[in-house]
């Protein structure tokens, strides 16, 4: 009897709890540079995305891009296109693809692939001067990619 109640409660809980599955970097499906599905299975948080875009140890997008919506962020870069109005130029799927791996959209871009673990030319192991051992972690997690995309979707003209 207890086992039946336990099983019934597990089944009921699984029916109301959505399955969340994260897409591994090697399994991301790019279609003409766009990634249609969420990488984390969760919606992005624009506030977290803004923090990621301005944090040196994370995305640090402002090192290369200017964002007028962030006037308090000093030393914004000017070597990449400004991100003002980017949500008017690209849809969510294209923004996700560009942030995950811009090289899938723009051949020859110097923008790093933020969600990639293989195919590097010669990454170093921190500041040791030696190549890393094993698989590299992506620069950003799947959820961080979704957070950045959520923030970029707020940047309209």
N, CA, C and O atoms as a DFTB+ gen file, in Angstrom:
628 C
 N C O
     1  1       0.818      -1.192       0.000
     2  2       0.000       0.000       0.000
     3  2       0.865       1.261       0.000
     4  3       0.621       2.190      -0.769
     5  1       1.888       1.284       0.878
     6  2       2.776       2.454       0.932
     7  2       3.508       2.657      -0.389
     8  3       3.722       3.779      -0.846
     9  1       3.884       1.526      -0.983
    10  2       4.601       1.607      -2.257
    11  2       3.707       2.201      -3.344
    12  3       4.177       2.993      -4.161
    13  1       2.434       1.834      -3.365
    14  2       1.504       2.370      -4.348
    15  2       1.299       3.869      -4.146
    16  3       1.220       4.618      -5.120
    17  1       1.212       4.313      -2.891
    18  2       1.069       5.738      -2.604
    19  2       2.314       6.506      -3.037
    20  3       2.225       7.591      -3.612
    21  1       3.467       5.927      -2.753
    22  2       4.725       6.571      -3.132
    23  2       4.799       6.700      -4.646
    24  3       5.127       7.769      -5.162
    25  1       4.496       5.616      -5.365
    26  2       4.538       5.628      -6.824
    27  2       3.522       6.627      -7.386
    28  3       3.831       7.349      -8.334
    29  1       2.335       6.676      -6.821
    30  2       1.316       7.621      -7.278
    31  2       1.778       9.062      -7.064
    32  3       1.536       9.923      -7.910
    33  1       2.439       9.329      -5.940
    34  2       2.911      10.697      -5.700
    35  2       4.042      11.073      -6.645
    36  3       4.123      12.224      -7.076
    37  1       4.919      10.127      -6.977
    38  2       5.999      10.395      -7.929
    39  2       5.414      10.698      -9.305
    40  3       5.841      11.643      -9.969
    41  1       4.451       9.910      -9.729
    42  2       3.811      10.127     -11.027
    43  2       3.107      11.482     -11.058
    44  3       3.210      12.212     -12.044
    45  1       2.397      11.820      -9.990
    46  2       1.693      13.106      -9.933
    47  2       2.673      14.266      -9.963
    48  3       2.436      15.255     -10.655
    49  1       3.762      14.162      -9.227
    50  2       4.762      15.226      -9.204
    51  2       5.416      15.394     -10.562
    52  3       5.646      16.522     -10.999
    53  1       5.718      14.299     -11.239
    54  2       6.356      14.399     -12.544
    55  2       5.408      14.986     -13.585
    56  3       5.862      15.568     -14.570
    57  1       4.119      14.845     -13.385
    58  2       3.145      15.396     -14.327
    59  2       3.073      16.913     -14.239
    60  3       2.771      17.573     -15.233
    61  1       3.348      17.482     -13.060
    62  2       3.254      18.928     -12.906
    63  2       4.615      19.613     -12.976
    64  3       4.675      20.838     -13.081
    65  1       5.711      18.849     -12.922
    66  2       7.047      19.414     -12.986
    67  2       7.572      19.279     -14.411
    68  3       7.775      18.161     -14.883
    69  1       7.796      20.392     -15.103
    70  2       8.267      20.285     -16.478
    71  2       9.691      19.733     -16.522
    72  3      10.512      20.016     -15.650
    73  1       9.957      18.953     -17.542
    74  2      11.304      18.415     -17.725
    75  2      12.213      19.528     -18.239
    76  3      11.911      20.192     -19.230
    77  1      13.309      19.711     -17.557
    78  2      14.269      20.731     -17.956
    79  2      15.512      20.009     -18.440
    80  3      16.133      19.249     -17.696
    81  1      15.861      20.248     -19.668
    82  2      17.060      19.601     -20.184
    83  2      17.959      20.652     -20.806
    84  3      17.535      21.483     -21.609
    85  1      19.208      20.580     -20.405
    86  2      20.204      21.508     -20.922
    87  2      20.846      20.903     -22.160
    88  3      21.179      19.718     -22.175
    89  1      21.018      21.703     -23.183
    90  2      21.677      21.250     -24.397
    91  2      23.177      21.383     -24.212
    92  3      23.672      22.460     -23.884
    93  1      23.895      20.305     -24.419
    94  2      25.355      20.334     -24.315
    95  2      25.927      21.152     -25.474
    96  3      25.332      21.192     -26.550
    97  1      27.065      21.799     -25.268
    98  2      27.652      22.616     -26.341
    99  2      27.813      21.873     -27.666
   100  3      27.558      22.449     -28.724
   101  1      28.224      20.626     -27.632
   102  2      28.430      19.869     -28.868
   103  2      27.117      19.475     -29.542
   104  3      27.116      19.086     -30.710
   105  1      26.000      19.570     -28.820
   106  2      24.698      19.163     -29.362
   107  2      23.854      20.339     -29.842
   108  3      22.709      20.144     -30.249
   109  1      24.393      21.550     -29.802
   110  2      23.619      22.723     -30.230
   111  2      23.370      22.637     -31.734
   112  3      24.298      22.424     -32.514
   113  1      22.117      22.802     -32.130
   114  2      21.729      22.743     -33.545
   115  2      21.632      24.162     -34.102
   116  3      20.735      24.923     -33.741
   117  1      22.564      24.504     -34.983
   118  2      22.569      25.815     -35.636
   119  2      21.909      25.681     -37.004
   120  3      22.245      24.785     -37.778
   121  1      20.971      26.577     -37.295
   122  2      20.342      26.634     -38.614
   123  2      20.582      28.028     -39.160
   124  3      19.926      28.989     -38.755
   125  1      21.532      28.130     -40.086
   126  2      21.948      29.428     -40.629
   127  2      22.353      30.367     -39.497
   128  3      22.032      31.555     -39.523
   129  1      23.056      29.829     -38.509
   130  2      23.544      30.610     -37.389
   131  2      22.576      30.727     -36.227
   132  3      22.987      31.081     -35.122
   133  1      21.319      30.442     -36.445
   134  2      20.304      30.596     -35.394
   135  2      20.165      29.308     -34.584
   136  3      20.373      28.207     -35.095
   137  1      19.809      29.474     -33.309
   138  2      19.533      28.348     -32.419
   139  2      18.111      28.551     -31.910
   140  3      17.858      29.416     -31.072
   141  1      17.194      27.750     -32.421
   142  2      15.774      27.963     -32.153
   143  2      15.368      27.662     -30.715
   144  3      14.534      28.370     -30.150
   145  1      15.939      26.632     -30.121
   146  2      15.505      26.194     -28.797
   147  2      16.406      26.758     -27.698
   148  3      17.605      26.955     -27.900
   149  1      15.818      27.010     -26.550
   150  2      16.564      27.430     -25.373
   151  2      17.641      26.393     -25.061
   152  3      17.397      25.190     -25.156
   153  1      18.818      26.857     -24.692
   154  2      19.904      25.946     -24.347
   155  2      19.743      25.362     -22.955
   156  3      20.246      24.275     -22.670
   157  1      19.043      26.079     -22.094
   158  2      18.887      25.626     -20.707
   159  2      17.512      25.046     -20.421
   160  3      17.332      24.359     -19.416
   161  1      16.541      25.310     -21.283
   162  2      15.169      24.895     -21.022
   163  2      14.445      25.840     -20.081
   164  3      13.298      25.591     -19.710
   165  1      15.104      26.921     -19.693
   166  2      14.527      27.913     -18.782
   167  2      14.566      29.283     -19.452
   168  3      15.442      29.534     -20.279
   169  1      13.640      30.167     -19.113
   170  2      13.709      31.528     -19.659
   171  2      14.924      32.265     -19.097
   172  3      15.390      31.976     -17.994
   173  1      15.416      33.205     -19.867
   174  2      16.543      34.005     -19.412
   175  2      16.096      35.143     -18.512
   176  3      14.939      35.561     -18.545
   177  1      17.029      35.639     -17.706
   178  2      16.784      36.756     -16.807
   179  2      17.572      37.958     -17.308
   180  3      18.801      37.950     -17.241
   181  1      16.894      39.001     -17.814
   182  2      17.605      40.153     -18.380
   183  2      18.552      40.835     -17.392
   184  3      19.613      41.319     -17.787
   185  1      18.179      40.879     -16.114
   186  2      19.038      41.517     -15.117
   187  2      20.356      40.748     -14.956
   188  3      21.428      41.348     -14.881
   189  1      20.263      39.438     -14.906
   190  2      21.479      38.614     -14.844
   191  2      22.283      38.756     -16.130
   192  3      23.513      38.786     -16.106
   193  1      21.576      38.844     -17.254
   194  2      22.261      39.020     -18.538
   195  2      23.074      40.294     -18.582
   196  3      24.195      40.297     -19.092
   197  1      22.525      41.386     -18.051
   198  2      23.254      42.660     -18.015
   199  2      24.511      42.529     -17.160
   200  3      25.558      43.082     -17.496
   201  1      24.403      41.800     -16.061
   202  2      25.567      41.608     -15.189
   203  2      26.642      40.783     -15.897
   204  3      27.827      41.105     -15.812
   205  1      26.238      39.734     -16.588
   206  2      27.181      38.889     -17.328
   207  2      27.904      39.710     -18.396
   208  3      29.109      39.559     -18.601
   209  1      27.156      40.575     -19.068
   210  2      27.722      41.382     -20.157
   211  2      28.728      42.416     -19.678
   212  3      29.511      42.936     -20.473
   213  1      28.711      42.715     -18.391
   214  2      29.595      43.754     -17.868
   215  2      30.599      43.216     -16.847
   216  3      31.297      43.995     -16.196
   217  1      30.675      41.911     -16.704
   218  2      31.589      41.300     -15.739
   219  2      32.793      40.716     -16.477
   220  3      32.644      39.875     -17.363
   221  1      33.982      41.172     -16.099
   222  2      35.209      40.742     -16.776
   223  2      35.372      39.233     -16.829
   224  3      35.764      38.703     -17.869
   225  1      35.087      38.531     -15.758
   226  2      35.311      37.092     -15.698
   227  2      34.229      36.292     -16.416
   228  3      34.325      35.068     -16.503
   229  1      33.208      36.961     -16.928
   230  2      32.121      36.262     -17.621
   231  2      32.111      36.678     -19.088
   232  3      33.106      36.485     -19.787
   233  1      31.022      37.238     -19.561
   234  2      30.907      37.605     -20.966
   235  2      31.714      38.827     -21.346
   236  3      32.385      38.850     -22.378
   237  1      31.640      39.852     -20.493
   238  2      32.353      41.112     -20.717
   239  2      32.136      41.673     -22.131
   240  3      33.080      42.129     -22.776
   241  1      30.913      41.634     -22.592
   242  2      30.566      42.108     -23.939
   243  2      30.961      43.564     -24.160
   244  3      31.309      43.961     -25.272
   245  1      30.904      44.361     -23.081
   246  2      31.198      45.793     -23.203
   247  2      32.674      46.067     -23.455
   248  3      33.047      47.213     -23.706
   249  1      33.512      45.054     -23.396
   250  2      34.925      45.262     -23.742
   251  2      35.060      45.571     -25.228
   252  3      35.997      46.255     -25.641
   253  1      34.131      45.072     -26.025
   254  2      34.176      45.282     -27.475
   255  2      32.999      46.097     -27.998
   256  3      33.146      46.837     -28.971
   257  1      31.830      45.971     -27.364
   258  2      30.604      46.617     -27.828
   259  2      30.235      47.817     -26.954
   260  3      30.512      47.837     -25.755
   261  1      29.611      48.808     -27.572
   262  2      29.019      49.916     -26.827
   263  2      27.534      49.634     -26.635
   264  3      26.866      49.092     -27.515
   265  1      27.036      50.015     -25.462
   266  2      25.620      49.842     -25.158
   267  2      25.149      51.122     -24.486
   268  3      25.447      51.355     -23.314
   269  1      24.421      51.946     -25.214
   270  2      23.959      53.232     -24.688
   271  2      23.062      53.051     -23.467
   272  3      23.002      53.941     -22.618
   273  1      22.366      51.924     -23.360
   274  2      21.481      51.670     -22.225
   275  2      22.250      51.434     -20.930
   276  3      21.648      51.296     -19.866
   277  1      23.580      51.388     -21.017
   278  2      24.428      51.178     -19.842
   279  2      25.391      52.352     -19.671
   280  3      26.605      52.158     -19.725
   281  1      24.874      53.561     -19.467
   282  2      25.757      54.731     -19.414
   283  2      26.714      54.737     -18.225
   284  3      27.731      55.430     -18.257
   285  1      26.404      53.977     -17.183
   286  2      27.267      53.948     -15.997
   287  2      28.428      52.961     -16.132
   288  3      29.299      52.910     -15.264
   289  1      28.446      52.188     -17.203
   290  2      29.530      51.223     -17.409
   291  2      30.673      51.931     -18.128
   292  3      30.517      52.351     -19.274
   293  1      31.827      52.067     -17.460
   294  2      32.950      52.780     -18.079
   295  2      33.703      51.910     -19.086
   296  3      33.582      50.685     -19.090
   297  1      34.461      52.560     -19.916
   298  2      35.397      51.909     -20.845
   299  2      34.727      50.923     -21.791
   300  3      35.215      49.809     -21.982
   301  1      33.620      51.328     -22.378
   302  2      32.969      50.468     -23.351
   303  2      33.788      50.468     -24.634
   304  3      34.368      51.481     -25.025
   305  1      33.818      49.314     -25.273
   306  2      34.635      49.143     -26.471
   307  2      34.004      49.737     -27.716
   308  3      32.817      50.059     -27.755
   309  1      34.850      49.871     -28.739
   310  2      34.362      50.384     -30.022
   311  2      34.942      49.594     -31.187
   312  3      35.041      50.105     -32.303
   313  1      35.327      48.344     -30.925
   314  2      35.886      47.525     -32.000
   315  2      34.859      46.557     -32.587
   316  3      35.154      45.856     -33.554
   317  1      33.673      46.514     -32.020
   318  2      32.586      45.685     -32.508
   319  2      31.349      46.562     -32.643
   320  3      31.304      47.649     -32.068
   321  1      30.356      46.119     -33.382
   322  2      29.160      46.952     -33.576
   323  2      28.482      47.304     -32.259
   324  3      28.459      46.487     -31.338
   325  1      27.929      48.513     -32.160
   326  2      27.140      48.863     -30.971
   327  2      25.941      47.921     -30.866
   328  3      25.417      47.462     -31.881
   329  1      25.515      47.639     -29.651
   330  2      24.398      46.723     -29.453
   331  2      23.057      47.440     -29.319
   332  3      22.030      46.795     -29.105
   333  1      23.056      48.753     -29.443
   334  2      21.801      49.502     -29.403
   335  2      20.905      49.032     -30.551
   336  3      21.333      48.986     -31.704
   337  1      19.673      48.688     -30.228
   338  2      18.718      48.262     -31.244
   339  2      18.950      46.854     -31.779
   340  3      18.356      46.482     -32.791
   341  1      19.797      46.064     -31.129
   342  2      20.102      44.729     -31.641
   343  2      18.852      43.847     -31.693
   344  3      18.767      42.964     -32.547
   345  1      17.887      44.064     -30.806
   346  2      16.659      43.267     -30.808
   347  2      15.763      43.613     -31.994
   348  3      14.863      42.845     -32.331
   349  1      16.000      44.758     -32.628
   350  2      15.261      45.107     -33.840
   351  2      15.909      44.482     -35.078
   352  3      15.259      44.312     -36.109
   353  1      17.194      44.143     -34.965
   354  2      17.918      43.585     -36.110
   355  2      17.900      42.064     -36.147
   356  3      17.956      41.466     -37.222
   357  1      17.821      41.435     -34.977
   358  2      17.872      39.977     -34.894
   359  2      16.759      39.455     -34.000
   360  3      16.374      40.101     -33.025
   361  1      16.245      38.276     -34.344
   362  2      15.252      37.642     -33.478
   363  2      15.968      36.836     -32.383
   364  3      17.195      36.740     -32.374
   365  1      15.198      36.271     -31.482
   366  2      15.751      35.548     -30.336
   367  2      16.660      34.392     -30.763
   368  3      17.735      34.205     -30.193
   369  1      16.235      33.624     -31.754
   370  2      17.030      32.474     -32.192
   371  2      18.380      32.907     -32.761
   372  3      19.398      32.266     -32.503
   373  1      18.389      33.985     -33.526
   374  2      19.665      34.475     -34.079
   375  2      20.558      35.058     -32.983
   376  3      21.773      34.861     -33.009
   377  1      19.977      35.765     -32.032
   378  2      20.774      36.290     -30.924
   379  2      21.390      35.142     -30.118
   380  3      22.554      35.209     -29.723
   381  1      20.611      34.102     -29.881
   382  2      21.130      32.941     -29.141
   383  2      22.293      32.311     -29.906
   384  3      23.311      31.962     -29.308
   385  1      22.152      32.167     -31.204
   386  2      23.224      31.591     -32.016
   387  2      24.473      32.451     -32.024
   388  3      25.587      31.932     -31.954
   389  1      24.295      33.762     -32.110
   390  2      25.438      34.676     -32.128
   391  2      26.178      34.640     -30.799
   392  3      27.408      34.590     -30.779
   393  1      25.449      34.664     -29.691
   394  2      26.102      34.636     -28.382
   395  2      26.774      33.283     -28.151
   396  3      27.889      33.231     -27.633
   397  1      26.117      32.198     -28.524
   398  2      26.695      30.863     -28.313
   399  2      27.959      30.678     -29.141
   400  3      28.982      30.234     -28.620
   401  1      27.896      31.018     -30.432
   402  2      29.056      30.874     -31.315
   403  2      28.852      31.746     -32.548
   404  3      28.265      31.310     -33.538
   405  1      29.334      32.962     -32.480
   406  2      29.132      33.935     -33.558
   407  2      29.738      33.481     -34.876
   408  3      29.321      33.946     -35.937
   409  1      30.710      32.586     -34.829
   410  2      31.356      32.116     -36.057
   411  2      30.392      31.309     -36.930
   412  3      30.648      31.114     -38.119
   413  1      29.300      30.846     -36.353
   414  2      28.292      30.128     -37.132
   415  2      27.449      31.095     -37.970
   416  3      26.778      30.681     -38.914
   417  1      27.488      32.381     -37.619
   418  2      26.752      33.408     -38.358
   419  2      27.691      34.295     -39.164
   420  3      27.429      34.599     -40.328
   421  1      28.785      34.704     -38.536
   422  2      29.711      35.648     -39.153
   423  2      31.078      34.990     -39.334
   424  3      31.869      34.922     -38.393
   425  1      31.348      34.513     -40.530
   426  2      32.624      33.875     -40.814
   427  2      33.765      34.866     -40.597
   428  3      33.722      35.986     -41.106
   429  1      34.760      34.465     -39.859
   430  2      35.920      35.312     -39.646
   431  2      35.789      36.305     -38.510
   432  3      36.701      37.105     -38.301
   433  1      34.697      36.288     -37.769
   434  2      34.535      37.223     -36.661
   435  2      35.562      36.942     -35.570
   436  3      36.004      35.805     -35.403
   437  1      35.934      37.968     -34.837
   438  2      36.844      37.763     -33.708
   439  2      36.088      37.587     -32.398
   440  3      36.703      37.421     -31.345
   441  1      34.770      37.623     -32.455
   442  2      33.967      37.403     -31.252
   443  2      34.159      35.965     -30.787
   444  3      34.051      35.035     -31.586
   445  1      34.443      35.775     -29.495
   446  2      34.648      34.403     -29.018
   447  2      33.358      33.598     -29.018
   448  3      32.260      34.150     -28.935
   449  1      33.511      32.292     -29.112
   450  2      32.379      31.384     -28.961
   451  2      32.191      31.167     -27.462
   452  3      33.060      30.597     -26.802
   453  1      31.071      31.615     -26.931
   454  2      30.840      31.536     -25.493
   455  2      30.289      30.189     -25.039
   456  3      30.292      29.890     -23.845
   457  1      29.814      29.367     -25.988
   458  2      29.243      28.067     -25.619
   459  2      29.812      27.002     -26.545
   460  3      29.130      26.485     -27.430
   461  1      31.066      26.695     -26.316
   462  2      31.796      25.760     -27.155
   463  2      32.825      25.061     -26.271
   464  3      33.379      25.678     -25.361
   465  1      33.086      23.776     -26.531
   466  2      34.055      23.037     -25.719
   467  2      35.129      22.342     -26.546
   468  3      36.082      21.803     -25.983
   469  1      34.996      22.343     -27.868
   470  2      35.967      21.661     -28.725
   471  2      36.307      22.534     -29.930
   472  3      35.671      23.560     -30.174
   473  1      37.322      22.106     -30.677
   474  2      37.666      22.780     -31.918
   475  2      38.491      24.038     -31.729
   476  3      38.504      24.905     -32.602
   477  1      39.174      24.150     -30.609
   478  2      40.012      25.319     -30.367
   479  2      41.355      25.145     -31.063
   480  3      41.799      24.016     -31.273
   481  1      42.000      26.236     -31.420
   482  2      43.298      26.177     -32.062
   483  2      44.364      25.748     -31.051
   484  3      45.042      24.744     -31.270
   485  1      44.517      26.459     -29.989
   486  2      45.506      26.123     -28.971
   487  2      45.209      26.872     -27.687
   488  3      45.910      27.833     -27.371
   489  1      44.204      26.470     -26.942
   490  2      43.929      27.176     -25.691
   491  2      44.971      26.836     -24.638
   492  3      45.506      25.728     -24.610
   493  1      45.243      27.777     -23.796
   494  2      46.203      27.550     -22.724
   495  2      45.528      27.186     -21.428
   496  3      44.342      27.455     -21.241
   497  1      46.271      26.580     -20.538
   498  2      45.782      26.219     -19.213
   499  2      46.100      27.378     -18.274
   500  3      47.169      27.430     -17.666
   501  1      45.148      28.308     -18.168
   502  2      45.306      29.521     -17.353
   503  2      46.577      30.240     -17.783
   504  3      46.734      30.561     -18.961
   505  1      47.473      30.494     -16.861
   506  2      48.697      31.234     -17.177
   507  2      49.931      30.350     -17.024
   508  3      51.013      30.841     -16.703
   509  1      49.770      29.051     -17.254
   510  2      50.875      28.114     -17.054
   511  2      51.758      27.970     -18.286
   512  3      52.892      27.503     -18.176
   513  1      51.263      28.359     -19.448
   514  2      52.011      28.166     -20.686
   515  2      51.863      26.766     -21.240
   516  3      52.531      26.414     -22.212
   517  1      51.002      25.960     -20.642
   518  2      50.793      24.582     -21.081
   519  2      49.375      24.441     -21.620
   520  3      48.467      25.170     -21.221
   521  1      49.202      23.494     -22.530
   522  2      47.872      23.204     -23.055
   523  2      47.037      22.530     -21.974
   524  3      47.578      21.793     -21.149
   525  1      45.734      22.769     -21.965
   526  2      44.890      22.135     -20.945
   527  2      44.732      20.647     -21.204
   528  3      44.899      20.180     -22.331
   529  1      44.413      19.917     -20.168
   530  2      44.137      18.495     -20.293
   531  2      42.638      18.286     -20.170
   532  3      41.983      18.915     -19.339
   533  1      42.105      17.414     -20.984
   534  2      40.683      17.116     -20.925
   535  2      39.842      18.150     -21.664
   536  3      40.358      19.086     -22.275
   537  1      38.540      17.949     -21.588
   538  2      37.604      18.846     -22.265
   539  2      37.535      20.183     -21.544
   540  3      37.533      20.242     -20.314
   541  1      37.481      21.244     -22.319
   542  2      37.359      22.585     -21.754
   543  2      35.896      22.882     -21.452
   544  3      34.997      22.411     -22.149
   545  1      35.673      23.657     -20.422
   546  2      34.322      24.119     -20.111
   547  2      33.993      25.308     -21.013
   548  3      34.898      26.051     -21.395
   549  1      32.728      25.503     -21.359
   550  2      32.386      26.698     -22.132
   551  2      32.611      27.951     -21.284
   552  3      32.635      27.878     -20.056
   553  1      32.775      29.089     -21.937
   554  2      32.969      30.354     -21.220
   555  2      31.739      30.668     -20.383
   556  3      31.856      31.050     -19.219
   557  1      30.558      30.506     -20.975
   558  2      29.294      30.735     -20.273
   559  2      28.489      29.444     -20.217
   560  3      28.617      28.585     -21.090
   561  1      27.663      29.312     -19.192
   562  2      26.767      28.165     -19.090
   563  2      25.569      28.377     -20.012
   564  3      25.360      29.469     -20.540
   565  1      24.798      27.330     -20.193
   566  2      23.589      27.433     -21.011
   567  2      22.654      28.500     -20.457
   568  3      22.092      29.282     -21.223
   569  1      22.476      28.545     -19.128
   570  2      21.580      29.537     -18.537
   571  2      22.138      30.949     -18.702
   572  3      21.376      31.891     -18.920
   573  1      23.439      31.105     -18.602
   574  2      24.031      32.430     -18.803
   575  2      23.822      32.909     -20.234
   576  3      23.600      34.099     -20.460
   577  1      23.889      32.002     -21.199
   578  2      23.583      32.371     -22.591
   579  2      22.148      32.876     -22.672
   580  3      21.886      33.911     -23.285
   581  1      21.221      32.152     -22.059
   582  2      19.809      32.560     -22.076
   583  2      19.617      33.907     -21.389
   584  3      18.795      34.709     -21.830
   585  1      20.356      34.165     -20.323
   586  2      20.253      35.441     -19.619
   587  2      20.748      36.591     -20.499
   588  3      20.121      37.649     -20.549
   589  1      21.860      36.387     -21.186
   590  2      22.386      37.427     -22.084
   591  2      21.393      37.686     -23.216
   592  3      21.134      38.839     -23.562
   593  1      20.846      36.639     -23.785
   594  2      19.856      36.798     -24.865
   595  2      18.642      37.569     -24.344
   596  3      18.125      38.445     -25.037
   597  1      18.190      37.254     -23.145
   598  2      17.044      37.977     -22.564
   599  2      17.357      39.472     -22.433
   600  3      16.495      40.312     -22.695
   601  1      18.577      39.801     -22.032
   602  2      18.938      41.221     -21.943
   603  2      19.016      41.847     -23.340
   604  3      18.501      42.944     -23.554
   605  1      19.641      41.169     -24.272
   606  2      19.757      41.712     -25.630
   607  2      18.377      41.979     -26.241
   608  3      18.215      42.924     -27.014
   609  1      17.393      41.160     -25.900
   610  2      16.033      41.357     -26.428
   611  2      15.390      42.632     -25.891
   612  3      14.372      43.070     -26.428
   613  1      15.949      43.236     -24.852
   614  2      15.430      44.499     -24.334
   615  2      16.004      45.705     -25.090
   616  3      15.507      46.822     -24.943
   617  1      17.038      45.484     -25.888
   618  2      17.727      46.585     -26.575
   619  2      17.071      46.894     -27.912
   620  3      17.507      46.427     -28.964
   621  1      16.020      47.685     -27.844
   622  2      15.293      48.095     -29.058
   623  2      15.461      49.587     -29.245
   624  3      15.686      50.333     -28.292
   625  1      15.347      50.008     -30.501
   626  2      15.478      51.449     -30.816
   627  2      14.315      52.228     -30.247
   628  3      14.249      53.447     -30.408
